[in-house]
Amino acid sequence: MTRVYIPYFCIGVSYFFWKYIIVQTDIAKFFSFIFPVSFWIYGNIEGMWYIDIILAFYLIFPFLYKCIDSKKSKSITILFIVLAVWMNVFLYYYDRVYYELIAIGISKVPLLVFGIYVGKCSYEKMKIKWKNLLLVSIMWFSAYIFVPKEFMWYTWLCDIRSVLGCLYLVIILDLIKKKYINDILSFFGVITLELYLLHLFIGDVLSTYHVWENNMLRYCITIVLSVIIACFFSGIYRKKLRK
């Protein structure tokens, strides 16, 4: 939990303070949105859904991992993914307004389950089979073409696209066997949360004060500043945690 709370309260709350106290002078909004459960009430506020979902995943992760880390891991993984999908479908038809409010987060539960299974396979040195990956890719592409963007399943198709991209990247990196590439990716993996929060904060500041009207240039500056500050910030508080 500390891994999430420290970056959130240092960066996320600072962002809300600037946005709702300094710029909008709306104290009520500030106190309504700073708590990490606000997503379940108000939905995605300034991109901060990520924090609430991470905290929720932290709570259910031990249970899911204990169930999946067994001899019947594949069957249990499929079962949990089906249950997660049906949970989304049920909420969608039971209260569509509320579902659309939190869909950006709750729709990621099947990915969490699949991610735990992939982590287990990686730990056990299991290889990704090209034939299976190609078959899934063809099935995904067929569905992606015909499913309307307005349909709720389209969100999962976009998520599956990201997963497939990551799996292909894993295979390519395994074939290349360049340690420095893995080191770079591992480094950015460590500061992912800080990067996410900072790019929201810095991007909004630059946009609000009309710094660099060119959107592409502003986005590039946002990324560069986010990486620099994330490295500095992450280095400081990790040293404090080790003491």
N, C-alpha and C positions, 0 to 999 in steps of 0.2 A: 504493500500500500504506500509506503514511503516513497517508492520509485515514482508514483503518480502524484501524490499530494504535494511534494516539494516543488516540482516544476509548475504544477497548476497554481498553487497559491503565490508563487513568486512571479510567474509570467502571466497566467490566465487572469488572476484577480487584478494585477496591475493593468492589464488590458481593459477589463471592465471598469476599473476606477477612472482611467483616462476617457473611455467611451461615454460612460453614464454620469460621472461626477464633473469632469473637466469640460467635456464637449457639450453634453446634453443637459447637465445639471439636474439629473433625475435620480435622486437618492433612493427612491422606492424601487426603481428598476435595478439599481446596483445591488441592493440587498436581496432582491428577488432572484437574481440570476447567478450570484456568486457561489451558491451552495451546489455541491456536486450531484444533487438530486433534481435540479431544476429541469433537466431534459425530460424527465418523466411527467412533468407538469406543463411546461411551456413548449416542449419540442426543442428543435435545434436552434440554439441562441448563439449567433456569431461563430458557428462552427465548433462549439464546445461540446457537442454530442459525444465526441470521441472520448472525453474524460469520463463521463457517466457510464458509458458502455464498458470501458476498460475496468472500472471499479466493479461493475456488475459481473463481468467475466472473471475477475479475480475471485469473487465469492463462489462462483459455480465451478471454477476450474478444478479444484481438488477432487470434487465428486466425479466430474466427467473423466478426469485422468485416471482415477482409481478404477472406474468401470471399463474404460477403453484399454488400459494396461492389463490385459488378460489374454487367455488363450483364444477366446472368441472375439478378438478385437475388431475384426472386419465386420462381423455380424452386428456387434453392439454399435459400431460407428454408423452403419447404415440405419439401424433402428433410431438412434438419436437424431440423425439428420432428418429422417422422415417425420419424427415427432416435432422437431423444430420447424419444419416446413408447415406441418399441419397447425401448429400454434399460430404461425403467421396468417395462414388462410382463415382460421377461425376468427382471429381478432379483426381481420380485414372485413369479413362479412358481418361480424357482430357489432362493431363500431368503427366504420370506415374512416370517420373524421379523426378519431383518436389514433387509429393505426397510421394514417398518413402523417400524423404529427411526429410519431416516433419510429416510423418505418426505416429511416436511414440507419438506425441503430439495431433495432430488433431483427431486421432482415439479415444481420451478420452472424446470428447464432449458428446456422448451419456451417458457416465458414470456420467458426471457432472449433466445432466438433471435428471437422475435416483436418484442421490445422493440428489438433492434438494427435490425431491418427498419423499424420505425416511426420510429426515430431518423433513419435514412437518408432516408425519405420526407419527414419534417419538414424536414430540412436542404435537400432539393431543392424545398421549397415545394409539395409535392403535397397536394391537398385530399382529405378523407375523403368518399366518396360515400354519401349518405344511403340509397340503395336497397340497396347492399351491406351497410351496417351494420344496416339493418332486417331483411334476409334472415337474416343471422347471428344476430341477436337472437331471431327467431322459431324458428330451428333450436335455439338454446341453450335457450329456454324449453320447447320440446317435450321435449328430452332431460332437462332439469332436473326436470320433472314425473314422468317415468317411471323414471328411474335410481334404484335404491335407495341410501340413504345409506351402506350398508355396502360398496358396490361401489367399487373403486379409482378408477373414472372420475369419481366424484362430486367428488373433490378438484379435478380439473381444471375441472369445471363451475363450481365456486365461484371458481376463479381467473379463468376466462373472464368470469364475472359482473363481477369487479373491473375487468378490462380493458375490457369494454364500457362500464362506468360512466365510466371515464377518457376513453374516446373520445367519449362523448356530452358530457362536461364540456368537452373541447377544442372541440367544435363550438359549444356554447353560449357559451363565452368568446370564440370567434372572432366570433360574431354580436353579442355585447354590446360588445366592443371597449373595455373599461374597463382602462386600464393599471394602475391601483392594485391591481386584483384579481390580475393577473398578477404584480405586484411582491410581493404578500403570499404568493402560492403559491410563488414563486421563493425567497423568504426562508425559508419553512418547508422547502422542498426542500433548502436548504443545511444545515440543522441536523437533518435527518431521523434520521441515525444516533444523534446525541446524545440526541434525544428518545426514541428506541426504548429505548436502554440505561437512561436515567434513569427512564423510567416503570416499568420492571421493578424497578429498585432502590428507588425511593421508594414504589411501591405495596406492595412486600413489607415494607418497614420499617413503614409505617403499619398494614398488616394484622397483622404479628407483634406489635406493641406495642398493638394494639387501639385505635388512634387513630381516632376517629370511627366508631362502629359502623354508621352509615348507609352502605351500600356506594356509593350514587350520590354522596353528598357526598365520600366518601373518594376516589372516582375523579376527581371534578372537581378536588379539591385536588391530587391527583397530577399531573394534566395541567397545571394552572397552575404548580406548582413546577417541573415538568419543563421547561416553556417558558422560565421565568425563568432557571433554572440553565444550560440549554442555550445560551441567548443569551450569557450571561456567559462560559461555558466556551469556546464556539466563538470568540467575539471575542478572547479571550486567546491561544489557541494558534495562531490564524490570523495574528495579528500577529507571533508568534514565528517562524512559517514564512516570512513575507515578509522578515524581516531577514537 
